[in-house]
Amino acid sequence: MRAMSREQARAIADQYAQDVLRAVGGEYPHEYTGTEEAPCEGRMGELSEEIFSIYHGYQIRDVPPERQVVLAERVRDHLIRRGYRIKDFRTWPERDSAVVTARNEADGYEVSFESTSPPTAISLSVTSPCFRMRDAQP
């Protein structure tokens, strides 16, 4: 398991989120919804504050229903160009909804881009893999 500081893990998550927001373009307002930290389960089922993951979120607001699928396709294509592996891509044109989930195989971070219900916004989240605190003992 890689060692990393919480601050560095958050910074990487935000870097990936900002990259996706640039791909969406500046036509829709967005807001940071927060960063959560969670302990990760160890090999023996134990939880430790020295082993953690990061959940980093944004909401892209005021996205018309008819633009939801188009933006998801744009983000999917952008992530493919960036070298991500697409884990899930589904659209529901009859509901004006879509979801994209992708994994950066180089470092294990995952990006999720998902229509809200009703489809008036898009939830963007970046989740880190589990890390051991840089100062923690192995």
N, CA, C and O atoms as a GROMACS GRO file, in nm:
protein
  552
    1MET      N    1   0.085  -0.118   0.000
    1MET     CA    2   0.000   0.000   0.000
    1MET      C    3   0.089   0.124   0.000
    1MET      O    4   0.185   0.134   0.076
    2ARG      N    5   0.056   0.217  -0.087
    2ARG     CA    6   0.135   0.339  -0.097
    2ARG      C    7   0.111   0.430   0.023
    2ARG      O    8   0.002   0.432   0.080
    3ALA      N    9   0.213   0.505   0.059
    3ALA     CA   10   0.202   0.604   0.165
    3ALA      C   11   0.183   0.741   0.102
    3ALA      O   12   0.245   0.774   0.000
    4MET      N   13   0.095   0.821   0.163
    4MET     CA   14   0.068   0.955   0.112
    4MET      C   15   0.006   1.038   0.224
    4MET      O   16  -0.064   0.984   0.310
    5SER      N   17   0.031   1.167   0.223
    5SER     CA   18  -0.035   1.253   0.320
    5SER      C   19  -0.179   1.277   0.276
    5SER      O   20  -0.212   1.266   0.158
    6ARG      N   21  -0.265   1.310   0.372
    6ARG     CA   22  -0.404   1.341   0.339
    6ARG      C   23  -0.411   1.462   0.245
    6ARG      O   24  -0.492   1.465   0.153
    7GLU      N   25  -0.327   1.560   0.270
    7GLU     CA   26  -0.326   1.681   0.188
    7GLU      C   27  -0.290   1.648   0.043
    7GLU      O   28  -0.351   1.702  -0.049
    8GLN      N   29  -0.192   1.562   0.024
    8GLN     CA   30  -0.152   1.525  -0.111
    8GLN      C   31  -0.262   1.446  -0.181
    8GLN      O   32  -0.289   1.468  -0.299
    9ALA      N   33  -0.327   1.354  -0.109
    9ALA     CA   34  -0.437   1.276  -0.167
    9ALA      C   35  -0.552   1.368  -0.208
    9ALA      O   36  -0.612   1.349  -0.314
   10ARG      N   37  -0.584   1.467  -0.124
   10ARG     CA   38  -0.689   1.565  -0.157
   10ARG      C   39  -0.651   1.647  -0.280
   10ARG      O   40  -0.734   1.671  -0.368
   11ALA      N   41  -0.526   1.690  -0.286
   11ALA     CA   42  -0.480   1.773  -0.398
   11ALA      C   43  -0.491   1.696  -0.530
   11ALA      O   44  -0.531   1.753  -0.632
   12ILE      N   45  -0.456   1.569  -0.530
   12ILE     CA   46  -0.467   1.488  -0.652
   12ILE      C   47  -0.614   1.474  -0.691
   12ILE      O   48  -0.648   1.488  -0.809
   13ALA      N   49  -0.701   1.448  -0.594
   13ALA     CA   50  -0.844   1.436  -0.624
   13ALA      C   51  -0.898   1.565  -0.683
   13ALA      O   52  -0.975   1.562  -0.779
   14ASP      N   53  -0.857   1.678  -0.629
   14ASP     CA   54  -0.905   1.805  -0.682
   14ASP      C   55  -0.849   1.831  -0.822
   14ASP      O   56  -0.919   1.886  -0.907
   15GLN      N   57  -0.726   1.793  -0.846
   15GLN     CA   58  -0.666   1.808  -0.979
   15GLN      C   59  -0.749   1.732  -1.082
   15GLN      O   60  -0.777   1.784  -1.190
   16TYR      N   61  -0.788   1.609  -1.050
   16TYR     CA   62  -0.868   1.530  -1.144
   16TYR      C   63  -1.008   1.590  -1.162
   16TYR      O   64  -1.060   1.592  -1.273
   17ALA      N   65  -1.068   1.638  -1.054
   17ALA     CA   66  -1.200   1.701  -1.064
   17ALA      C   67  -1.193   1.826  -1.151
   17ALA      O   68  -1.280   1.848  -1.235
   18GLN      N   69  -1.091   1.908  -1.130
   18GLN     CA   70  -1.077   2.030  -1.210
   18GLN      C   71  -1.057   1.998  -1.358
   18GLN      O   72  -1.107   2.070  -1.444
   19ASP      N   73  -0.986   1.891  -1.387
   19ASP     CA   74  -0.967   1.849  -1.526
   19ASP      C   75  -1.101   1.814  -1.590
   19ASP      O   76  -1.126   1.853  -1.705
   20VAL      N   77  -1.186   1.742  -1.519
   20VAL     CA   78  -1.318   1.707  -1.572
   20VAL      C   79  -1.404   1.833  -1.587
   20VAL      O   80  -1.474   1.848  -1.687
   21LEU      N   81  -1.398   1.923  -1.490
   21LEU     CA   82  -1.476   2.047  -1.501
   21LEU      C   83  -1.433   2.128  -1.624
   21LEU      O   84  -1.518   2.188  -1.690
   22ARG      N   85  -1.304   2.130  -1.654
   22ARG     CA   86  -1.258   2.200  -1.775
   22ARG      C   87  -1.313   2.132  -1.900
   22ARG      O   88  -1.348   2.199  -1.997
   23ALA      N   89  -1.321   1.998  -1.899
   23ALA     CA   90  -1.376   1.925  -2.014
   23ALA      C   91  -1.523   1.956  -2.034
   23ALA      O   92  -1.571   1.962  -2.147
   24VAL      N   93  -1.597   1.976  -1.924
   24VAL     CA   94  -1.739   2.011  -1.933
   24VAL      C   95  -1.753   2.149  -1.996
   24VAL      O   96  -1.846   2.174  -2.072
   25GLY      N   97  -1.661   2.237  -1.964
   25GLY     CA   98  -1.666   2.374  -2.016
   25GLY      C   99  -1.725   2.467  -1.912
   25GLY      O  100  -1.778   2.423  -1.811
   26GLY      N  101  -1.715   2.594  -1.938
   26GLY     CA  102  -1.758   2.694  -1.841
   26GLY      C  103  -1.902   2.737  -1.852
   26GLY      O  104  -1.942   2.835  -1.790
   27GLU      N  105  -1.982   2.665  -1.930
   27GLU     CA  106  -2.119   2.710  -1.952
   27GLU      C  107  -2.214   2.682  -1.835
   27GLU      O  108  -2.322   2.740  -1.830
   28TYR      N  109  -2.174   2.596  -1.742
   28TYR     CA  110  -2.261   2.562  -1.629
   28TYR      C  111  -2.189   2.592  -1.498
   28TYR      O  112  -2.072   2.560  -1.483
   29PRO      N  113  -2.260   2.654  -1.403
   29PRO     CA  114  -2.196   2.681  -1.273
   29PRO      C  115  -2.172   2.551  -1.198
   29PRO      O  116  -2.246   2.453  -1.214
   30HIS      N  117  -2.070   2.552  -1.116
   30HIS     CA  118  -2.043   2.434  -1.033
   30HIS      C  119  -2.005   2.479  -0.893
   30HIS      O  120  -1.961   2.592  -0.871
   31GLU      N  121  -2.025   2.388  -0.800
   31GLU     CA  122  -1.986   2.418  -0.663
   31GLU      C  123  -1.920   2.296  -0.601
   31GLU      O  124  -1.957   2.182  -0.627
   32TYR      N  125  -1.824   2.325  -0.518
   32TYR     CA  126  -1.754   2.223  -0.442
   32TYR      C  127  -1.849   2.175  -0.333
   32TYR      O  128  -1.903   2.257  -0.258
   33THR      N  129  -1.869   2.044  -0.322
   33THR     CA  130  -1.961   1.992  -0.222
   33THR      C  131  -1.889   1.930  -0.102
   33THR      O  132  -1.953   1.892  -0.004
   34GLY      N  133  -1.757   1.921  -0.110
   34GLY     CA  134  -1.683   1.876   0.007
   34GLY      C  135  -1.589   1.760  -0.020
   34GLY      O  136  -1.594   1.694  -0.123
   35THR      N  137  -1.504   1.740   0.078
   35THR     CA  138  -1.410   1.628   0.078
   35THR      C  139  -1.431   1.550   0.206
   35THR      O  140  -1.430   1.607   0.316
   36GLU      N  141  -1.449   1.423   0.192
   36GLU     CA  142  -1.466   1.335   0.308
   36GLU      C  143  -1.350   1.238   0.313
   36GLU      O  144  -1.299   1.195   0.209
   37GLU      N  145  -1.309   1.205   0.432
   37GLU     CA  146  -1.207   1.103   0.451
   37GLU      C  147  -1.273   0.984   0.520
   37GLU      O  148  -1.362   1.000   0.603
   38ALA      N  149  -1.228   0.867   0.483
   38ALA     CA  150  -1.282   0.746   0.546
   38ALA      C  151  -1.168   0.650   0.573
   38ALA      O  152  -1.074   0.641   0.494
   39PRO      N  153  -1.176   0.577   0.684
   39PRO     CA  154  -1.075   0.475   0.707
   39PRO      C  155  -1.096   0.360   0.609
   39PRO      O  156  -1.207   0.337   0.562
   40CYS      N  157  -0.990   0.289   0.578
   40CYS     CA  158  -0.999   0.173   0.491
   40CYS      C  159  -0.984   0.047   0.576
   40CYS      O  160  -0.916   0.046   0.679
   41GLU      N  161  -1.047  -0.056   0.531
   41GLU     CA  162  -1.041  -0.183   0.603
   41GLU      C  163  -0.909  -0.253   0.571
   41GLU      O  164  -0.869  -0.263   0.455
   42GLY      N  165  -0.842  -0.300   0.676
   42GLY     CA  166  -0.716  -0.372   0.658
   42GLY      C  167  -0.738  -0.516   0.618
   42GLY      O  168  -0.851  -0.562   0.604
   43ARG      N  169  -0.629  -0.588   0.598
   43ARG     CA  170  -0.636  -0.728   0.554
   43ARG      C  171  -0.712  -0.818   0.651
   43ARG      O  172  -0.773  -0.917   0.610
   44MET      N  173  -0.710  -0.783   0.777
   44MET     CA  174  -0.776  -0.865   0.879
   44MET      C  175  -0.913  -0.808   0.918
   44MET      O  176  -0.971  -0.849   1.018
   45GLY      N  177  -0.963  -0.713   0.838
   45GLY     CA  178  -1.093  -0.654   0.867
   45GLY      C  179  -1.088  -0.538   0.964
   45GLY      O  180  -1.192  -0.481   0.998
   46GLU      N  181  -0.970  -0.502   1.009
   46GLU     CA  182  -0.956  -0.393   1.105
   46GLU      C  183  -0.965  -0.258   1.034
   46GLU      O  184  -0.933  -0.245   0.915
   47LEU      N  185  -1.010  -0.158   1.109
   47LEU     CA  186  -1.012  -0.021   1.058
   47LEU      C  187  -0.902   0.057   1.128
   47LEU      O  188  -0.876   0.037   1.246
   48SER      N  189  -0.840   0.145   1.054
   48SER     CA  190  -0.731   0.223   1.110
   48SER      C  191  -0.738   0.364   1.056
   48SER      O  192  -0.763   0.385   0.938
   49GLU      N  193  -0.716   0.461   1.142
   49GLU     CA  194  -0.710   0.599   1.096
   49GLU      C  195  -0.581   0.626   1.019
   49GLU      O  196  -0.568   0.729   0.955
   50GLU      N  197  -0.486   0.533   1.026
   50GLU     CA  198  -0.361   0.548   0.952
   50GLU      C  199  -0.375   0.505   0.807
   50GLU      O  200  -0.289   0.533   0.724
   51ILE      N  201  -0.485   0.435   0.776
   51ILE     CA  202  -0.513   0.393   0.639
   51ILE      C  203  -0.644   0.461   0.600
   51ILE      O  204  -0.746   0.444   0.666
   52PHE      N  205  -0.641   0.538   0.491
   52PHE     CA  206  -0.755   0.622   0.459
   52PHE      C  207  -0.779   0.628   0.308
   52PHE      O  208  -0.692   0.593   0.229
   53SER      N  209  -0.898   0.674   0.272
   53SER     CA  210  -0.929   0.708   0.133
   53SER      C  211  -1.000   0.844   0.134
   53SER      O  212  -1.048   0.889   0.238
   54ILE      N  213  -1.005   0.906   0.018
   54ILE     CA  214  -1.062   1.040   0.002
   54ILE      C  215  -1.180   1.033  -0.094
   54ILE      O  216  -1.173   0.965  -0.196
   55TYR      N  217  -1.287   1.104  -0.061
   55TYR     CA  218  -1.401   1.125  -0.151
   55TYR      C  219  -1.411   1.276  -0.169
   55TYR      O  220  -1.425   1.350  -0.072
   56HIS      N  221  -1.405   1.322  -0.294
   56HIS     CA  222  -1.400   1.465  -0.325
   56HIS      C  223  -1.511   1.495  -0.424
   56HIS      O  224  -1.519   1.430  -0.529
   57GLY      N  225  -1.599   1.592  -0.394
   57GLY     CA  226  -1.715   1.610  -0.479
   57GLY      C  227  -1.743   1.752  -0.526
   57GLY      O  228  -1.706   1.850  -0.462
   58TYR      N  229  -1.810   1.758  -0.639
   58TYR     CA  230  -1.861   1.882  -0.697
   58TYR      C  231  -2.000   1.855  -0.750
   58TYR      O  232  -2.036   1.741  -0.779
   59GLN      N  233  -2.079   1.960  -0.763
   59GLN     CA  234  -2.206   1.951  -0.832
   59GLN      C  235  -2.206   2.054  -0.944
   59GLN      O  236  -2.177   2.172  -0.921
   60ILE      N  237  -2.238   2.008  -1.063
   60ILE     CA  238  -2.250   2.096  -1.179
   60ILE      C  239  -2.398   2.128  -1.191
   60ILE      O  240  -2.480   2.039  -1.216
   61ARG      N  241  -2.433   2.255  -1.174
   61ARG     CA  242  -2.574   2.295  -1.162
   61ARG      C  243  -2.631   2.346  -1.294
   61ARG      O  244  -2.559   2.377  -1.389
   62ASP      N  245  -2.763   2.352  -1.294
   62ASP     CA  246  -2.839   2.414  -1.404
   62ASP      C  247  -2.810   2.352  -1.540
   62ASP      O  248  -2.804   2.421  -1.641
   63VAL      N  249  -2.791   2.220  -1.541
   63VAL     CA  250  -2.768   2.149  -1.667
   63VAL      C  251  -2.904   2.105  -1.721
   63VAL      O  252  -2.971   2.024  -1.658
   64PRO      N  253  -2.945   2.157  -1.836
   64PRO     CA  254  -3.075   2.118  -1.890
   64PRO      C  255  -3.081   1.967  -1.915
   64PRO      O  256  -2.980   1.907  -1.952
   65PRO      N  257  -3.196   1.908  -1.895
   65PRO     CA  258  -3.208   1.762  -1.915
   65PRO      C  259  -3.156   1.716  -2.051
   65PRO      O  260  -3.092   1.611  -2.060
   66GLU      N  261  -3.183   1.792  -2.155
   66GLU     CA  262  -3.141   1.750  -2.289
   66GLU      C  263  -2.990   1.755  -2.310
   66GLU      O  264  -2.941   1.708  -2.412
   67ARG      N  265  -2.915   1.813  -2.216
   67ARG     CA  266  -2.768   1.820  -2.226
   67ARG      C  267  -2.697   1.715  -2.141
   67ARG      O  268  -2.576   1.699  -2.152
   68GLN      N  269  -2.770   1.643  -2.058
   68GLN     CA  270  -2.709   1.547  -1.965
   68GLN      C  271  -2.631   1.438  -2.038
   68GLN      O  272  -2.515   1.413  -2.005
   69VAL      N  273  -2.693   1.373  -2.135
   69VAL     CA  274  -2.627   1.263  -2.207
   69VAL      C  275  -2.511   1.315  -2.289
   69VAL      O  276  -2.405   1.252  -2.294
   70VAL      N  277  -2.528   1.430  -2.353
   70VAL     CA  278  -2.422   1.489  -2.435
   70VAL      C  279  -2.298   1.518  -2.350
   70VAL      O  280  -2.186   1.489  -2.391
   71LEU      N  281  -2.319   1.575  -2.231
   71LEU     CA  282  -2.205   1.604  -2.144
   71LEU      C  283  -2.138   1.476  -2.094
   71LEU      O  284  -2.016   1.470  -2.083
   72ALA      N  285  -2.217   1.374  -2.064
   72ALA     CA  286  -2.159   1.246  -2.020
   72ALA      C  287  -2.073   1.186  -2.131
   72ALA      O  288  -1.965   1.133  -2.105
   73GLU      N  289  -2.119   1.194  -2.254
   73GLU     CA  290  -2.039   1.144  -2.367
   73GLU      C  291  -1.910   1.224  -2.381
   73GLU      O  292  -1.804   1.167  -2.408
   74ARG      N  293  -1.918   1.356  -2.363
   74ARG     CA  294  -1.799   1.441  -2.371
   74ARG      C  295  -1.698   1.403  -2.263
   74ARG      O  296  -1.579   1.392  -2.290
   75VAL      N  297  -1.747   1.383  -2.141
   75VAL     CA  298  -1.658   1.346  -2.030
   75VAL      C  299  -1.599   1.207  -2.053
   75VAL      O  300  -1.480   1.187  -2.031
   76ARG      N  301  -1.680   1.113  -2.097
   76ARG     CA  302  -1.629   0.978  -2.127
   76ARG      C  303  -1.515   0.986  -2.228
   76ARG      O  304  -1.409   0.927  -2.207
   77ASP      N  305  -1.536   1.057  -2.338
   77ASP     CA  306  -1.434   1.068  -2.442
   77ASP      C  307  -1.308   1.136  -2.388
   77ASP      O  308  -1.196   1.097  -2.422
   78HIS      N  309  -1.326   1.238  -2.306
   78HIS     CA  310  -1.213   1.308  -2.245
   78HIS      C  311  -1.132   1.214  -2.156
   78HIS      O  312  -1.009   1.212  -2.163
   79LEU      N  313  -1.201   1.136  -2.074
   79LEU     CA  314  -1.131   1.045  -1.984
   79LEU      C  315  -1.058   0.936  -2.061
   79LEU      O  316  -0.948   0.896  -2.022
   80ILE      N  317  -1.116   0.888  -2.168
   80ILE     CA  318  -1.047   0.788  -2.252
   80ILE      C  319  -0.919   0.849  -2.308
   80ILE      O  320  -0.814   0.784  -2.306
   81ARG      N  321  -0.926   0.972  -2.358
   81ARG     CA  322  -0.806   1.038  -2.411
   81ARG      C  323  -0.700   1.055  -2.302
   81ARG      O  324  -0.580   1.054  -2.332
   82ARG      N  325  -0.742   1.070  -2.178
   82ARG     CA  326  -0.649   1.086  -2.066
   82ARG      C  327  -0.593   0.953  -2.017
   82ARG      O  328  -0.508   0.950  -1.928
   83GLY      N  329  -0.641   0.842  -2.074
   83GLY     CA  330  -0.587   0.712  -2.038
   83GLY      C  331  -0.665   0.637  -1.931
   83GLY      O  332  -0.620   0.534  -1.882
   84TYR      N  333  -0.781   0.688  -1.892
   84TYR     CA  334  -0.864   0.618  -1.794
   84TYR      C  335  -0.928   0.496  -1.858
   84TYR      O  336  -0.949   0.491  -1.979
   85ARG      N  337  -0.959   0.398  -1.775
   85ARG     CA  338  -1.038   0.282  -1.818
   85ARG      C  339  -1.182   0.309  -1.778
   85ARG      O  340  -1.211   0.336  -1.662
   86ILE      N  341  -1.272   0.302  -1.874
   86ILE     CA  342  -1.414   0.324  -1.845
   86ILE      C  343  -1.470   0.198  -1.781
   86ILE      O  344  -1.469   0.091  -1.841
   87LYS      N  345  -1.518   0.212  -1.660
   87LYS     CA  346  -1.576   0.100  -1.586
   87LYS      C  347  -1.726   0.088  -1.612
   87LYS      O  348  -1.781  -0.022  -1.613
   88ASP      N  349  -1.790   0.202  -1.634
   88ASP     CA  350  -1.935   0.203  -1.655
   88ASP      C  351  -1.970   0.325  -1.738
   88ASP      O  352  -1.925   0.436  -1.710
   89PHE      N  353  -2.049   0.304  -1.839
   89PHE     CA  354  -2.106   0.414  -1.917
   89PHE      C  355  -2.245   0.371  -1.959
   89PHE      O  356  -2.262   0.279  -2.039
   90ARG      N  357  -2.344   0.438  -1.903
   90ARG     CA  358  -2.482   0.407  -1.938
   90ARG      C  359  -2.558   0.537  -1.962
   90ARG      O  360  -2.533   0.638  -1.896
   91THR      N  361  -2.649   0.531  -2.056
   91THR     CA  362  -2.735   0.646  -2.082
   91THR      C  363  -2.880   0.598  -2.083
   91THR      O  364  -2.910   0.485  -2.120
   92TRP      N  365  -2.966   0.687  -2.042
   92TRP     CA  366  -3.110   0.665  -2.046
   92TRP      C  367  -3.170   0.787  -2.116
   92TRP      O  368  -3.222   0.877  -2.049
   93PRO      N  369  -3.163   0.790  -2.250
   93PRO     CA  370  -3.212   0.908  -2.323
   93PRO      C  371  -3.358   0.942  -2.292
   93PRO      O  372  -3.396   1.059  -2.291
   94GLU      N  373  -3.438   0.840  -2.267
   94GLU     CA  374  -3.579   0.866  -2.236
   94GLU      C  375  -3.596   0.938  -2.103
   94GLU      O  376  -3.699   1.001  -2.079
   95ARG      N  377  -3.494   0.929  -2.015
   95ARG     CA  378  -3.498   0.999  -1.886
   95ARG      C  379  -3.398   1.114  -1.882
   95ARG      O  380  -3.384   1.180  -1.779
   96ASP      N  381  -3.328   1.138  -1.994
   96ASP     CA  382  -3.226   1.244  -2.000
   96ASP      C  383  -3.121   1.227  -1.892
   96ASP      O  384  -3.081   1.324  -1.828
   97SER      N  385  -3.075   1.104  -1.873
   97SER     CA  386  -2.979   1.074  -1.766
   97SER      C  387  -2.864   0.989  -1.818
   97SER      O  388  -2.876   0.918  -1.917
   98ALA      N  389  -2.751   1.000  -1.746
   98ALA     CA  390  -2.634   0.922  -1.783
   98ALA      C  391  -2.543   0.906  -1.662
   98ALA      O  392  -2.552   0.980  -1.564
   99VAL      N  393  -2.455   0.807  -1.672
   99VAL     CA  394  -2.352   0.786  -1.570
   99VAL      C  395  -2.224   0.742  -1.640
   99VAL      O  396  -2.226   0.661  -1.733
  100VAL      N  397  -2.112   0.796  -1.593
  100VAL     CA  398  -1.979   0.756  -1.639
  100VAL      C  399  -1.897   0.728  -1.513
  100VAL      O  400  -1.892   0.810  -1.422
  101THR      N  401  -1.834   0.612  -1.508
  101THR     CA  402  -1.740   0.581  -1.401
  101THR      C  403  -1.611   0.535  -1.468
  101THR      O  404  -1.613   0.447  -1.554
  102ALA      N  405  -1.499   0.594  -1.428
  102ALA     CA  406  -1.371   0.563  -1.491
  102ALA      C  407  -1.262   0.551  -1.385
  102ALA      O  408  -1.269   0.613  -1.279
  103ARG      N  409  -1.162   0.470  -1.417
  103ARG     CA  410  -1.051   0.447  -1.324
  103ARG      C  411  -0.920   0.483  -1.391
  103ARG      O  412  -0.893   0.443  -1.504
  104ASN      N  413  -0.839   0.559  -1.320
  104ASN     CA  414  -0.703   0.588  -1.363
  104ASN      C  415  -0.618   0.471  -1.314
  104ASN      O  416  -0.587   0.462  -1.195
  105GLU      N  417  -0.581   0.383  -1.405
  105GLU     CA  418  -0.507   0.262  -1.366
  105GLU      C  419  -0.368   0.294  -1.313
  105GLU      O  420  -0.308   0.213  -1.241
  106ALA      N  421  -0.315   0.411  -1.346
  106ALA     CA  422  -0.181   0.447  -1.300
  106ALA      C  423  -0.175   0.470  -1.150
  106ALA      O  424  -0.073   0.441  -1.087
  107ASP      N  425  -0.285   0.521  -1.091
  107ASP     CA  426  -0.280   0.550  -0.948
  107ASP      C  427  -0.403   0.504  -0.870
  107ASP      O  428  -0.407   0.518  -0.748
  108GLY      N  429  -0.503   0.448  -0.938
  108GLY     CA  430  -0.618   0.392  -0.869
  108GLY      C  431  -0.730   0.489  -0.837
  108GLY      O  432  -0.833   0.447  -0.783
  109TYR      N  433  -0.715   0.616  -0.869
  109TYR     CA  434  -0.824   0.711  -0.846
  109TYR      C  435  -0.939   0.681  -0.943
  109TYR      O  436  -0.917   0.638  -1.056
  110GLU      N  437  -1.062   0.706  -0.897
  110GLU     CA  438  -1.180   0.686  -0.981
  110GLU      C  439  -1.261   0.814  -0.990
  110GLU      O  440  -1.271   0.890  -0.894
  111VAL      N  441  -1.318   0.836  -1.108
  111VAL     CA  442  -1.403   0.952  -1.135
  111VAL      C  443  -1.543   0.901  -1.164
  111VAL      O  444  -1.561   0.806  -1.240
  112SER      N  445  -1.642   0.966  -1.104
  112SER     CA  446  -1.782   0.935  -1.131
  112SER      C  447  -1.852   1.064  -1.173
  112SER      O  448  -1.836   1.168  -1.110
  113PHE      N  449  -1.930   1.055  -1.280
  113PHE     CA  450  -2.002   1.168  -1.338
  113PHE      C  451  -2.143   1.118  -1.360
  113PHE      O  452  -2.166   1.034  -1.447
  114GLU      N  453  -2.240   1.169  -1.283
  114GLU     CA  454  -2.372   1.108  -1.282
  114GLU      C  455  -2.483   1.212  -1.276
  114GLU      O  456  -2.478   1.306  -1.197
  115SER      N  457  -2.584   1.193  -1.362
  115SER     CA  458  -2.701   1.280  -1.360
  115SER      C  459  -2.773   1.269  -1.227
  115SER      O  460  -2.780   1.161  -1.168
  116THR      N  461  -2.826   1.381  -1.181
  116THR     CA  462  -2.909   1.377  -1.061
  116THR      C  463  -3.051   1.337  -1.102
  116THR      O  464  -3.083   1.331  -1.220
  117SER      N  465  -3.134   1.311  -1.004
  117SER     CA  466  -3.274   1.278  -1.031
  117SER      C  467  -3.360   1.374  -0.951
  117SER      O  468  -3.357   1.373  -0.828
  118PRO      N  469  -3.438   1.458  -1.019
  118PRO     CA  470  -3.454   1.472  -1.164
  118PRO      C  471  -3.326   1.529  -1.227
  118PRO      O  472  -3.242   1.586  -1.157
  119PRO      N  473  -3.312   1.514  -1.360
  119PRO     CA  474  -3.187   1.553  -1.427
  119PRO      C  475  -3.172   1.704  -1.445
  119PRO      O  476  -3.190   1.757  -1.555
  120THR      N  477  -3.139   1.772  -1.336
  120THR     CA  478  -3.118   1.917  -1.340
  120THR      C  479  -2.975   1.955  -1.307
  120THR      O  480  -2.936   2.071  -1.320
  121ALA      N  481  -2.896   1.858  -1.264
  121ALA     CA  482  -2.756   1.881  -1.226
  121ALA      C  483  -2.679   1.752  -1.251
  121ALA      O  484  -2.736   1.648  -1.284
  122ILE      N  485  -2.548   1.762  -1.232
  122ILE     CA  486  -2.461   1.644  -1.246
  122ILE      C  487  -2.371   1.639  -1.124
  122ILE      O  488  -2.312   1.739  -1.083
  123SER      N  489  -2.362   1.521  -1.066
  123SER     CA  490  -2.274   1.498  -0.952
  123SER      C  491  -2.140   1.447  -1.005
  123SER      O  492  -2.135   1.349  -1.079
  124LEU      N  493  -2.033   1.513  -0.966
  124LEU     CA  494  -1.897   1.474  -1.003
  124LEU      C  495  -1.823   1.438  -0.876
  124LEU      O  496  -1.816   1.517  -0.782
  125SER      N  497  -1.768   1.318  -0.872
  125SER     CA  498  -1.689   1.280  -0.755
  125SER      C  499  -1.560   1.212  -0.799
  125SER      O  500  -1.553   1.147  -0.903
  126VAL      N  501  -1.459   1.228  -0.716
  126VAL     CA  502  -1.330   1.162  -0.735
  126VAL      C  503  -1.299   1.089  -0.606
  126VAL      O  504  -1.304   1.148  -0.498
  127THR      N  505  -1.269   0.961  -0.618
  127THR     CA  506  -1.241   0.878  -0.501
  127THR      C  507  -1.100   0.822  -0.513
  127THR      O  508  -1.059   0.774  -0.619
  128SER      N  509  -1.027   0.829  -0.404
  128SER     CA  510  -0.890   0.777  -0.405
  128SER      C  511  -0.889   0.630  -0.366
  128SER      O  512  -0.986   0.579  -0.309
  129PRO      N  513  -0.780   0.561  -0.398
  129PRO     CA  514  -0.761   0.428  -0.340
  129PRO      C  515  -0.722   0.446  -0.192
  129PRO      O  516  -0.715   0.558  -0.144
  130CYS      N  517  -0.699   0.339  -0.124
  130CYS     CA  518  -0.654   0.346   0.015
  130CYS      C  519  -0.505   0.378   0.020
  130CYS      O  520  -0.426   0.325  -0.057
  131PHE      N  521  -0.470   0.465   0.113
  131PHE     CA  522  -0.330   0.502   0.136
  131PHE      C  523  -0.297   0.485   0.283
  131PHE      O  524  -0.384   0.496   0.370
  132ARG      N  525  -0.172   0.458   0.310
  132ARG     CA  526  -0.121   0.461   0.447
  132ARG      C  527  -0.068   0.602   0.470
  132ARG      O  528   0.000   0.659   0.385
  133MET      N  529  -0.100   0.658   0.587
  133MET     CA  530  -0.047   0.790   0.620
  133MET      C  531   0.104   0.789   0.604
  133MET      O  532   0.171   0.695   0.645
  134ARG      N  533   0.156   0.893   0.544
  134ARG     CA  534   0.300   0.900   0.516
  134ARG      C  535   0.383   0.879   0.642
  134ARG      O  536   0.489   0.817   0.636
  135ASP      N  537   0.337   0.930   0.758
  135ASP     CA  538   0.413   0.918   0.882
  135ASP      C  539   0.382   0.791   0.960
  135ASP      O  540   0.445   0.765   1.062
  136ALA      N  541   0.285   0.711   0.913
  136ALA     CA  542   0.244   0.591   0.988
  136ALA      C  543   0.347   0.480   0.974
  136ALA      O  544   0.418   0.471   0.873
  137GLN      N  545   0.355   0.397   1.075
  137GLN     CA  546   0.446   0.282   1.072
  137GLN      C  547   0.383   0.169   0.991
  137GLN      O  548   0.262   0.148   1.001
  138PRO      N  549   0.461   0.095   0.912
  138PRO     CA  550   0.404  -0.016   0.833
  138PRO      C  551   0.354  -0.129   0.919
  138PRO      O  552   0.304  -0.229   0.867
   0.00000   0.00000   0.00000
